[in-house]
């Protein structure tokens, strides 16, 4: 019923491997976010300088308003693209960490089942009912975990679709507003 040194070593190795996977996933995610942020900051600075130069060339207020409206759309599109990129990185990281957790959960279940089988073999007569009850409880917990996991994945998919729809609607609304702003000023 006790674990052998080889079993303990194997369990420790599996735990270290899981922790290394988690750490590597976290570092890779942080690296991707840092690169995204640096590239975005560089692009924002370049766009700001370019936009300021464009605005300084305006001859009158009407042209200035028209330029401002035309510059708004690309800025919003870039902000939405940045948000999507951050969301993708976060989603991919979450998926990778979920896979590690699922593997760990599976290994724990195998260990519990093996220990339970070993205990059942050396248990006194008449303890079959207790062993069956524990196995049933474990099966129910696994079933509940699977159901919750499936529901969480469905919620994530729905949320992802809603985020995509909202960002597309935002870009379209800003585009429509930018297109109608110069027209509204001209008719006034």
C-alpha positions as CSV (number, residue, x, y, z in Angstrom):
1,X,0.0,0.0,0.0
2,X,3.0,2.3,0.4
3,X,4.7,3.9,-2.5
4,X,8.1,2.6,-3.5
5,X,11.1,5.0,-4.0
6,X,10.7,4.5,-7.8
7,X,7.1,5.5,-7.7
8,X,7.9,8.6,-5.6
9,X,10.7,9.6,-8.0
10,X,8.4,9.2,-11.0
11,X,5.7,11.3,-9.3
12,X,8.2,14.0,-8.5
13,X,9.6,14.0,-12.0
14,X,6.0,14.3,-13.4
15,X,5.3,17.2,-11.1
16,X,8.6,19.0,-12.0
17,X,7.8,18.5,-15.7
18,X,4.3,19.9,-15.2
19,X,5.8,22.9,-13.3
20,X,8.3,23.5,-16.1
21,X,5.6,23.4,-18.7
22,X,3.6,25.9,-16.7
23,X,6.6,28.2,-16.3
24,X,7.6,28.0,-20.0
25,X,4.0,28.7,-21.0
26,X,3.9,31.8,-18.7
27,X,7.3,33.1,-20.0
28,X,6.3,32.6,-23.6
29,X,3.1,34.4,-23.0
30,X,4.8,37.3,-21.2
31,X,7.4,37.4,-24.1
32,X,4.6,37.6,-26.7
33,X,2.8,40.3,-24.7
34,X,6.0,42.3,-24.3
35,X,6.8,42.1,-28.0
36,X,3.2,43.1,-28.9
37,X,3.4,46.1,-26.5
38,X,6.7,47.3,-27.8
39,X,5.6,47.0,-31.4
40,X,2.3,48.8,-30.6
41,X,4.1,51.6,-28.8
42,X,6.5,52.1,-31.7
43,X,3.6,52.1,-34.2
44,X,1.6,54.6,-32.0
45,X,4.5,56.9,-31.8
46,X,5.1,56.8,-35.5
47,X,1.4,57.3,-36.3
48,X,1.2,60.2,-33.8
49,X,4.1,62.0,-35.5
50,X,2.6,61.4,-38.9
51,X,-0.8,62.5,-37.8
52,X,0.5,65.6,-36.2
53,X,2.4,66.5,-39.4
54,X,-0.8,66.0,-41.4
55,X,-2.8,68.1,-39.1
56,X,-0.3,70.9,-39.3
57,X,-0.7,71.1,-43.0
58,X,-4.4,72.0,-42.8
59,X,-5.2,75.3,-44.4
60,X,-8.5,76.0,-42.6
61,X,-10.8,74.6,-39.9
62,X,-12.8,72.6,-42.4
63,X,-9.7,70.8,-43.6
64,X,-8.6,70.2,-40.1
65,X,-11.9,68.6,-39.1
66,X,-11.9,66.5,-42.2
67,X,-8.3,65.3,-41.5
68,X,-9.2,64.5,-37.9
69,X,-12.2,62.4,-39.0
70,X,-10.1,60.5,-41.5
71,X,-7.4,59.8,-39.0
72,X,-9.9,58.4,-36.4
73,X,-10.8,55.2,-38.3
74,X,-7.3,53.8,-38.6
75,X,-6.6,54.5,-34.9
76,X,-9.7,52.6,-33.8
77,X,-8.9,49.7,-36.2
78,X,-5.4,49.5,-34.7
79,X,-6.7,49.6,-31.2
80,X,-9.2,46.8,-32.0
81,X,-6.4,44.8,-33.6
82,X,-4.2,45.2,-30.5
83,X,-7.1,44.1,-28.3
84,X,-7.6,41.0,-30.5
85,X,-4.0,40.2,-30.3
86,X,-4.0,40.4,-26.5
87,X,-7.1,38.3,-26.3
88,X,-5.5,35.7,-28.6
89,X,-2.4,35.5,-26.4
90,X,-4.5,35.1,-23.3
91,X,-6.8,32.5,-24.8
92,X,-3.8,30.4,-26.1
93,X,-2.1,30.6,-22.7
94,X,-5.3,29.6,-21.0
95,X,-5.7,26.6,-23.4
96,X,-2.1,25.4,-22.8
97,X,-2.5,25.7,-19.0
98,X,-5.8,23.8,-19.2
99,X,-4.1,21.0,-21.0
100,X,-1.5,20.7,-18.3
101,X,-4.2,20.7,-15.6
102,X,-6.2,18.0,-17.5
103,X,-3.1,15.8,-17.7
104,X,-2.4,16.3,-14.0
105,X,-6.0,15.6,-13.1
106,X,-6.0,12.4,-15.2
107,X,-2.7,11.3,-13.5
108,X,-4.2,11.9,-10.0
109,X,-7.3,9.9,-10.9
110,X,-5.1,7.0,-12.2
111,X,-3.2,7.1,-8.9
112,X,-6.3,7.1,-6.8
113,X,-7.8,4.3,-8.8
114,X,-4.6,2.2,-8.5
115,X,-4.4,2.9,-4.8
116,X,-8.1,2.0,-4.3
117,X,-7.7,-1.2,-6.2
118,X,-4.6,-2.1,-4.2
119,X,-6.5,-1.3,-0.9
120,X,-9.5,-3.4,-2.0
121,X,-7.3,-6.4,-2.5
122,X,-5.9,-6.2,1.0
123,X,-9.1,-5.0,2.6
124,X,-11.0,-7.3,5.0
125,X,-14.0,-9.2,3.7
126,X,-17.2,-7.2,3.5
127,X,-15.5,-4.0,2.5
128,X,-16.6,-4.3,-1.1
129,X,-19.5,-2.0,-0.5
130,X,-17.3,0.8,0.8
131,X,-14.8,0.4,-2.1
132,X,-17.7,0.5,-4.6
133,X,-19.0,3.6,-2.9
134,X,-15.7,5.4,-3.1
135,X,-15.3,4.3,-6.8
136,X,-18.8,5.6,-7.5
137,X,-18.0,8.9,-5.8
138,X,-14.8,9.3,-7.9
139,X,-16.7,8.5,-11.1
140,X,-19.4,11.1,-10.2
141,X,-16.6,13.7,-9.4
142,X,-15.0,12.9,-12.8
143,X,-18.3,13.2,-14.6
144,X,-19.0,16.6,-12.9
145,X,-15.5,17.8,-13.8
146,X,-16.0,16.8,-17.4
147,X,-19.4,18.5,-17.5
148,X,-18.0,21.7,-16.0
149,X,-15.0,21.6,-18.4
150,X,-17.3,21.3,-21.4
151,X,-19.5,24.1,-20.2
152,X,-16.5,26.3,-19.6
153,X,-15.3,25.7,-23.2
154,X,-18.7,26.5,-24.6
155,X,-18.8,29.7,-22.6
156,X,-15.3,30.7,-23.8
157,X,-16.4,30.0,-27.4
158,X,-19.5,32.1,-27.0
159,X,-17.5,34.9,-25.4
160,X,-15.0,34.8,-28.2
161,X,-17.7,35.1,-30.8
162,X,-19.3,38.0,-28.9
163,X,-16.0,39.8,-28.6
164,X,-15.4,39.4,-32.4
165,X,-18.9,40.7,-33.1
166,X,-18.5,43.7,-30.8
167,X,-15.2,44.7,-32.2
168,X,-16.5,44.5,-35.8
169,X,-19.5,46.6,-34.8
170,X,-17.2,49.2,-33.2
171,X,-15.0,49.4,-36.2
172,X,-18.0,49.8,-38.5
173,X,-19.6,52.4,-36.2
174,X,-16.4,54.5,-36.1
175,X,-16.0,54.2,-39.8
176,X,-19.6,55.4,-40.4
177,X,-19.1,58.2,-38.0
178,X,-15.8,59.3,-39.6
179,X,-17.4,59.1,-43.0
180,X,-20.4,61.2,-42.0
181,X,-18.5,63.8,-40.0
182,X,-17.1,65.8,-43.0
183,X,-20.4,65.6,-44.7
184,X,-22.3,66.9,-41.7
185,X,-19.8,69.8,-41.3
186,X,-20.2,70.7,-45.0
187,X,-23.9,70.8,-44.9
188,X,-23.9,73.1,-41.7
